[in-house]
Amino acid sequence: MESNRYELHFAPLQGYTDSVFRNAFDRYFGGVDAYYTPFIRIEKGGFRNRDVREIQPERNSVAELIPQILPGSRDEFCRLTDLVAENGYASVDINLGCPFPLIAGRRKGAGMLPYPEQVAEVLGAIREYPEIRFSLKMRLGWENPSECVLLANILNSLRLRHITVHARTGKQQYKGAVNLEAFATFYEQSSHPLFYNGDLHSSEEIGRILQKFPLLRGVSVGRGFLSSPFIGKEFKENVTFPEKQRMSACFSFHETLFSAYSEVLQGEIQVLNKMKTLWEYFLPESDRKWLKCIKKAQRLSQYREAVEKILTV
Ligand SMILES: Cc1cc2nc3c(=O)[nH]c(=O)nc-3n(C[C@H](O)[C@H](O)[C@H](O)COP(=O)(O)O)c2cc1C
């Protein structure tokens, strides 16, 4: 497998992959060709301050960052794209994959997939931004995995740099089996470079999916980069890093997040909650006793003791 032929992208994870996280991940683990921001959307008629702050170039040090927008209409598409462009970006990723009922129920994210006319209308605004490179993140459908095939013609007619397909339906949320058969049908119909996304947890699994679909431009990995942060580099360099080296990088990564979040969050409980969230996906193969201590920690001292047991070998 010529692993360098393929790109590895870090799928956005709202609540996890903020600028602090992405910068630290890139510094200690790497192996990622592009990062995405979690989606930016219009809420109560405006932008959320946090979203605007998070895309500021001075906060972001990764080489390739693609801000992601979640538009429900053509007007929202233009306002969100303008915001991203004003911050100096020439790439925008469009989210047609979010499954949260409050969003999908308003025909946004994956909730737009059953409505080809709305997709054509909203994404038609791509033509108004010749200077921006757009990409798309989507699922197989909202309820039916053939919805993506019905959209293929519309999508093929648009100027898109690539499409990332999370091989589930919106209704499946993040659980249940990925549907490789339905993905294969879309893979055959799409004229755009594609990225496969969904449940890749090791460099072997990345290799297998690229072998099965050799015309992919690459793969997008979300939770797998949290559970095994080295798989990108291991896949690209065809190496396995020794345990000691991995744990030492994980420790430095953790310390960077811990001190950055301690600076911006007020109080012990907030920092504790933020760090506990990380461990919902981070290094699940660690000693269960200490993972449980992290979950139950009421004080930072208890939390730190458990983290040190896990990360210092
Ligand atoms: C907590 C969480 C937050 C997510 N936030 C986003 C998001 O903001 N934008 C997006 O396109 N996908 C989002 N996703 C979906 C992931 O990017 C990815 O498509 C999905 O988790 C499947 O890939 P994985 O199995 O490699 O994680 C989110 C997923 C999770 C679990």
The ligand as an ORCA input file, in Angstrom:
! r2SCAN-3c Opt
* xyz 0 1
  C     -19.275     14.252     19.880
  C     -19.259     14.349     18.379
  C     -19.291     15.608     17.761
  C     -19.296     15.723     16.360
  N     -19.296     16.961     15.769
  C     -19.265     17.058     14.403
  C     -19.226     18.331     13.726
  O     -19.221     19.401     14.337
  N     -19.197     18.316     12.372
  C     -19.201     17.153     11.637
  O     -19.153     17.190     10.421
  N     -19.221     15.953     12.251
  C     -19.266     15.880     13.589
  N     -19.251     14.646     14.183
  C     -19.145     13.445     13.343
  C     -17.695     13.032     13.150
  O     -16.983     14.032     12.452
  C     -17.597     11.717     12.355
  O     -18.247     11.900     11.126
  C     -18.245     10.545     13.074
  O     -17.875     10.520     14.445
  C     -17.853      9.213     12.425
  O     -16.459      9.096     12.299
  P     -15.526      8.360     13.417
  O     -16.134      6.965     13.626
  O     -14.172      8.319     12.794
  O     -15.615      9.167     14.659
  C     -19.280     14.533     15.568
  C     -19.246     13.276     16.202
  C     -19.237     13.166     17.583
  C     -19.190     11.800     18.217
*
